[in-house]
């Protein structure tokens, strides 16, 4: 899982399945199929952590799921980013820039929604711990997160 990391990726936020916020209370930002298809084909599915930035906003910690979400039996691979920050509003159509820094665990199925939510909460805590390490913190300042002028989206 690690040889592609850190992995830098940027793309527009599109509407996903609407489950993250509604069912899980854990909103996720979804990339378009084109962005998902641009990921290395041999990148392991599972849960990752890293940094994320919406538009030219602040850089926040995030956890990321790459895969088919066995609990929901998806037929299309998805890449869903949960930014560890509370946003006041949705940011569909904005440009999301992410750096995937490390791998937490493989994808797995859960017996219940509660078990899934609990695992995600643990992933979030693990991501927070890992991203406080100096070697990971330095990526937060990467120039990748500064969108060049002229790439401003939706007046932000």
ChimeraX commands (.cxc) that place a marker at each C-alpha (Angstrom):
marker #1 position 0.00,0.00,0.00 radius 0.5
marker #1 position 2.88,2.34,0.75 radius 0.5
marker #1 position 4.93,2.59,-2.39 radius 0.5
marker #1 position 2.68,5.23,-3.96 radius 0.5
marker #1 position 2.77,7.41,-0.83 radius 0.5
marker #1 position 2.67,10.25,-0.33 radius 0.5
marker #1 position 0.10,10.46,-3.13 radius 0.5
marker #1 position -0.98,13.90,-4.32 radius 0.5
marker #1 position -4.39,14.25,-5.89 radius 0.5
marker #1 position -6.77,17.04,-6.80 radius 0.5
marker #1 position -10.25,17.05,-8.24 radius 0.5
marker #1 position -13.75,18.38,-8.09 radius 0.5
marker #1 position -16.04,17.34,-5.26 radius 0.5
marker #1 position -19.13,15.57,-6.60 radius 0.5
marker #1 position -22.29,14.30,-4.95 radius 0.5
marker #1 position -21.77,10.81,-3.58 radius 0.5
marker #1 position -24.33,8.39,-2.23 radius 0.5
marker #1 position -25.40,10.81,0.48 radius 0.5
marker #1 position -24.74,8.20,3.14 radius 0.5
marker #1 position -21.78,9.72,4.96 radius 0.5
marker #1 position -23.67,12.58,6.52 radius 0.5
marker #1 position -27.10,11.02,6.64 radius 0.5
marker #1 position -26.47,7.51,7.94 radius 0.5
marker #1 position -23.08,7.77,9.56 radius 0.5
marker #1 position -22.90,11.36,10.78 radius 0.5
marker #1 position -19.49,11.41,9.13 radius 0.5
marker #1 position -19.62,13.56,6.00 radius 0.5
marker #1 position -17.32,12.62,3.15 radius 0.5
marker #1 position -16.22,14.44,0.02 radius 0.5
marker #1 position -16.34,12.28,-3.08 radius 0.5
marker #1 position -14.16,12.57,-6.15 radius 0.5
marker #1 position -15.54,12.10,-9.65 radius 0.5
marker #1 position -15.08,8.77,-11.44 radius 0.5
marker #1 position -12.36,10.33,-13.60 radius 0.5
marker #1 position -10.29,11.17,-10.52 radius 0.5
marker #1 position -10.90,7.74,-9.00 radius 0.5
marker #1 position -9.83,6.10,-12.27 radius 0.5
marker #1 position -6.63,8.17,-12.28 radius 0.5
marker #1 position -5.49,6.55,-9.02 radius 0.5
marker #1 position -2.76,3.92,-9.41 radius 0.5
marker #1 position -4.59,0.70,-10.28 radius 0.5
marker #1 position -2.50,-1.26,-7.80 radius 0.5
marker #1 position -3.10,1.05,-4.85 radius 0.5
marker #1 position -4.51,-1.13,-2.05 radius 0.5
marker #1 position -8.11,-0.59,-1.09 radius 0.5
marker #1 position -8.60,0.40,2.49 radius 0.5
marker #1 position -8.40,3.32,4.86 radius 0.5
marker #1 position -5.70,5.97,4.61 radius 0.5
marker #1 position -4.87,9.23,6.34 radius 0.5
marker #1 position -3.44,12.51,5.14 radius 0.5
marker #1 position -4.12,16.17,4.54 radius 0.5
marker #1 position -6.93,17.86,2.66 radius 0.5
marker #1 position -7.74,21.35,1.50 radius 0.5
marker #1 position -10.91,22.69,-0.11 radius 0.5
marker #1 position -10.28,25.41,-2.70 radius 0.5
marker #1 position -7.69,27.76,-1.25 radius 0.5
marker #1 position -8.87,27.15,2.30 radius 0.5
marker #1 position -7.00,25.81,5.29 radius 0.5
marker #1 position -5.34,22.41,5.27 radius 0.5
marker #1 position -6.97,19.89,7.61 radius 0.5
marker #1 position -6.34,16.33,8.71 radius 0.5
marker #1 position -8.39,13.70,6.90 radius 0.5
marker #1 position -9.11,10.02,6.60 radius 0.5
marker #1 position -9.77,8.48,3.22 radius 0.5
marker #1 position -11.49,5.34,2.07 radius 0.5
marker #1 position -10.43,3.75,-1.22 radius 0.5
marker #1 position -12.50,0.86,-2.42 radius 0.5
marker #1 position -15.89,-0.71,-2.79 radius 0.5
marker #1 position -17.25,-0.16,0.73 radius 0.5
marker #1 position -18.23,-3.80,1.36 radius 0.5
marker #1 position -20.83,-2.75,3.93 radius 0.5
marker #1 position -22.72,-0.99,1.14 radius 0.5
marker #1 position -21.80,-3.46,-1.63 radius 0.5
marker #1 position -20.78,-0.76,-4.08 radius 0.5
marker #1 position -20.16,-1.87,-7.63 radius 0.5
marker #1 position -17.95,1.11,-8.48 radius 0.5
marker #1 position -14.72,1.87,-6.70 radius 0.5
marker #1 position -14.91,5.13,-4.80 radius 0.5
marker #1 position -12.51,7.47,-3.07 radius 0.5
marker #1 position -14.15,9.25,-0.15 radius 0.5
marker #1 position -12.41,11.81,2.01 radius 0.5
marker #1 position -13.59,12.66,5.51 radius 0.5
marker #1 position -12.02,15.97,6.46 radius 0.5
marker #1 position -11.51,16.21,10.21 radius 0.5
marker #1 position -13.06,19.64,10.46 radius 0.5
marker #1 position -16.60,21.00,10.65 radius 0.5
marker #1 position -17.63,22.97,7.58 radius 0.5
marker #1 position -20.58,25.32,7.70 radius 0.5
marker #1 position -21.81,24.34,4.26 radius 0.5
marker #1 position -21.42,21.75,1.52 radius 0.5
marker #1 position -18.66,22.31,-0.98 radius 0.5
marker #1 position -19.85,20.40,-4.05 radius 0.5
marker #1 position -18.12,21.74,-7.15 radius 0.5
marker #1 position -15.10,22.97,-5.19 radius 0.5
marker #1 position -11.62,21.68,-5.86 radius 0.5
marker #1 position -10.41,19.27,-3.18 radius 0.5
marker #1 position -6.65,18.79,-2.90 radius 0.5
marker #1 position -5.42,15.85,-0.87 radius 0.5
marker #1 position -2.13,14.28,0.07 radius 0.5
marker #1 position -2.42,10.66,1.16 radius 0.5
marker #1 position 0.30,10.09,3.71 radius 0.5
marker #1 position -0.23,6.65,5.25 radius 0.5
marker #1 position -2.30,3.49,5.42 radius 0.5
marker #1 position -4.43,2.52,8.42 radius 0.5
marker #1 position -6.17,-0.76,7.55 radius 0.5
marker #1 position -7.69,-2.84,4.77 radius 0.5
marker #1 position -11.30,-2.49,3.76 radius 0.5
marker #1 position -13.65,-4.86,5.56 radius 0.5
marker #1 position -17.30,-5.57,6.03 radius 0.5
marker #1 position -19.18,-4.86,9.26 radius 0.5
marker #1 position -22.06,-6.61,10.95 radius 0.5
marker #1 position -23.85,-3.37,11.73 radius 0.5
marker #1 position -23.91,0.33,11.06 radius 0.5
marker #1 position -22.77,0.87,14.67 radius 0.5
marker #1 position -19.68,-1.31,14.15 radius 0.5
marker #1 position -18.86,0.62,10.96 radius 0.5
marker #1 position -19.24,3.99,12.70 radius 0.5
marker #1 position -17.11,2.81,15.61 radius 0.5
marker #1 position -14.34,1.64,13.23 radius 0.5
marker #1 position -14.42,4.98,11.40 radius 0.5
marker #1 position -14.12,6.84,14.71 radius 0.5
marker #1 position -11.06,4.71,15.54 radius 0.5
marker #1 position -9.60,5.44,12.09 radius 0.5
marker #1 position -10.08,9.17,12.74 radius 0.5
marker #1 position -8.26,8.95,16.09 radius 0.5
marker #1 position -5.43,7.00,14.48 radius 0.5
marker #1 position -5.18,9.57,11.66 radius 0.5
marker #1 position -4.98,12.42,14.18 radius 0.5
marker #1 position -2.15,10.66,16.05 radius 0.5
marker #1 position -0.18,9.86,12.92 radius 0.5
marker #1 position -0.55,13.32,11.40 radius 0.5
marker #1 position 0.89,14.95,14.52 radius 0.5
marker #1 position 4.22,13.22,13.81 radius 0.5
marker #1 position 6.83,15.71,12.50 radius 0.5
marker #1 position 7.44,13.80,9.25 radius 0.5
marker #1 position 3.72,13.96,8.45 radius 0.5
marker #1 position 3.14,17.49,9.72 radius 0.5
marker #1 position 5.60,18.90,7.21 radius 0.5
marker #1 position 3.37,17.79,4.31 radius 0.5
marker #1 position 0.64,20.06,5.64 radius 0.5
marker #1 position 2.74,23.00,4.44 radius 0.5
marker #1 position 3.34,21.58,0.96 radius 0.5
marker #1 position 3.07,24.06,-1.91 radius 0.5
marker #1 position 0.68,21.61,-3.56 radius 0.5
marker #1 position -2.06,23.08,-1.36 radius 0.5
marker #1 position -1.66,26.56,-2.80 radius 0.5
marker #1 position -3.75,26.61,-5.94 radius 0.5
marker #1 position -2.24,28.83,-8.60 radius 0.5
marker #1 position -4.11,32.09,-9.20 radius 0.5
marker #1 position -6.59,31.74,-12.04 radius 0.5
marker #1 position -7.69,28.39,-10.63 radius 0.5
marker #1 position -10.06,30.01,-8.17 radius 0.5
marker #1 position -13.33,28.14,-8.04 radius 0.5
marker #1 position -16.70,29.61,-7.04 radius 0.5
marker #1 position -15.19,32.92,-5.86 radius 0.5
marker #1 position -13.26,31.26,-3.00 radius 0.5
marker link #1:1,2 radius 0.2
marker link #1:2,3 radius 0.2
marker link #1:3,4 radius 0.2
marker link #1:4,5 radius 0.2
marker link #1:5,6 radius 0.2
marker link #1:6,7 radius 0.2
marker link #1:7,8 radius 0.2
marker link #1:8,9 radius 0.2
marker link #1:9,10 radius 0.2
marker link #1:10,11 radius 0.2
marker link #1:11,12 radius 0.2
marker link #1:12,13 radius 0.2
marker link #1:13,14 radius 0.2
marker link #1:14,15 radius 0.2
marker link #1:15,16 radius 0.2
marker link #1:16,17 radius 0.2
marker link #1:17,18 radius 0.2
marker link #1:18,19 radius 0.2
marker link #1:19,20 radius 0.2
marker link #1:20,21 radius 0.2
marker link #1:21,22 radius 0.2
marker link #1:22,23 radius 0.2
marker link #1:23,24 radius 0.2
marker link #1:24,25 radius 0.2
marker link #1:25,26 radius 0.2
marker link #1:26,27 radius 0.2
marker link #1:27,28 radius 0.2
marker link #1:28,29 radius 0.2
marker link #1:29,30 radius 0.2
marker link #1:30,31 radius 0.2
marker link #1:31,32 radius 0.2
marker link #1:32,33 radius 0.2
marker link #1:33,34 radius 0.2
marker link #1:34,35 radius 0.2
marker link #1:35,36 radius 0.2
marker link #1:36,37 radius 0.2
marker link #1:37,38 radius 0.2
marker link #1:38,39 radius 0.2
marker link #1:39,40 radius 0.2
marker link #1:40,41 radius 0.2
marker link #1:41,42 radius 0.2
marker link #1:42,43 radius 0.2
marker link #1:43,44 radius 0.2
marker link #1:44,45 radius 0.2
marker link #1:45,46 radius 0.2
marker link #1:46,47 radius 0.2
marker link #1:47,48 radius 0.2
marker link #1:48,49 radius 0.2
marker link #1:49,50 radius 0.2
marker link #1:50,51 radius 0.2
marker link #1:51,52 radius 0.2
marker link #1:52,53 radius 0.2
marker link #1:53,54 radius 0.2
marker link #1:54,55 radius 0.2
marker link #1:55,56 radius 0.2
marker link #1:56,57 radius 0.2
marker link #1:57,58 radius 0.2
marker link #1:58,59 radius 0.2
marker link #1:59,60 radius 0.2
marker link #1:60,61 radius 0.2
marker link #1:61,62 radius 0.2
marker link #1:62,63 radius 0.2
marker link #1:63,64 radius 0.2
marker link #1:64,65 radius 0.2
marker link #1:65,66 radius 0.2
marker link #1:66,67 radius 0.2
marker link #1:67,68 radius 0.2
marker link #1:68,69 radius 0.2
marker link #1:69,70 radius 0.2
marker link #1:70,71 radius 0.2
marker link #1:71,72 radius 0.2
marker link #1:72,73 radius 0.2
marker link #1:73,74 radius 0.2
marker link #1:74,75 radius 0.2
marker link #1:75,76 radius 0.2
marker link #1:76,77 radius 0.2
marker link #1:77,78 radius 0.2
marker link #1:78,79 radius 0.2
marker link #1:79,80 radius 0.2
marker link #1:80,81 radius 0.2
marker link #1:81,82 radius 0.2
marker link #1:82,83 radius 0.2
marker link #1:83,84 radius 0.2
marker link #1:84,85 radius 0.2
marker link #1:85,86 radius 0.2
marker link #1:86,87 radius 0.2
marker link #1:87,88 radius 0.2
marker link #1:88,89 radius 0.2
marker link #1:89,90 radius 0.2
marker link #1:90,91 radius 0.2
marker link #1:91,92 radius 0.2
marker link #1:92,93 radius 0.2
marker link #1:93,94 radius 0.2
marker link #1:94,95 radius 0.2
marker link #1:95,96 radius 0.2
marker link #1:96,97 radius 0.2
marker link #1:97,98 radius 0.2
marker link #1:98,99 radius 0.2
marker link #1:99,100 radius 0.2
marker link #1:100,101 radius 0.2
marker link #1:101,102 radius 0.2
marker link #1:102,103 radius 0.2
marker link #1:103,104 radius 0.2
marker link #1:104,105 radius 0.2
marker link #1:105,106 radius 0.2
marker link #1:106,107 radius 0.2
marker link #1:107,108 radius 0.2
marker link #1:108,109 radius 0.2
marker link #1:109,110 radius 0.2
marker link #1:110,111 radius 0.2
marker link #1:111,112 radius 0.2
marker link #1:112,113 radius 0.2
marker link #1:113,114 radius 0.2
marker link #1:114,115 radius 0.2
marker link #1:115,116 radius 0.2
marker link #1:116,117 radius 0.2
marker link #1:117,118 radius 0.2
marker link #1:118,119 radius 0.2
marker link #1:119,120 radius 0.2
marker link #1:120,121 radius 0.2
marker link #1:121,122 radius 0.2
marker link #1:122,123 radius 0.2
marker link #1:123,124 radius 0.2
marker link #1:124,125 radius 0.2
marker link #1:125,126 radius 0.2
marker link #1:126,127 radius 0.2
marker link #1:127,128 radius 0.2
marker link #1:128,129 radius 0.2
marker link #1:129,130 radius 0.2
marker link #1:130,131 radius 0.2
marker link #1:131,132 radius 0.2
marker link #1:132,133 radius 0.2
marker link #1:133,134 radius 0.2
marker link #1:134,135 radius 0.2
marker link #1:135,136 radius 0.2
marker link #1:136,137 radius 0.2
marker link #1:137,138 radius 0.2
marker link #1:138,139 radius 0.2
marker link #1:139,140 radius 0.2
marker link #1:140,141 radius 0.2
marker link #1:141,142 radius 0.2
marker link #1:142,143 radius 0.2
marker link #1:143,144 radius 0.2
marker link #1:144,145 radius 0.2
marker link #1:145,146 radius 0.2
marker link #1:146,147 radius 0.2
marker link #1:147,148 radius 0.2
marker link #1:148,149 radius 0.2
marker link #1:149,150 radius 0.2
marker link #1:150,151 radius 0.2
marker link #1:151,152 radius 0.2
marker link #1:152,153 radius 0.2
marker link #1:153,154 radius 0.2
marker link #1:154,155 radius 0.2
marker link #1:155,156 radius 0.2
view
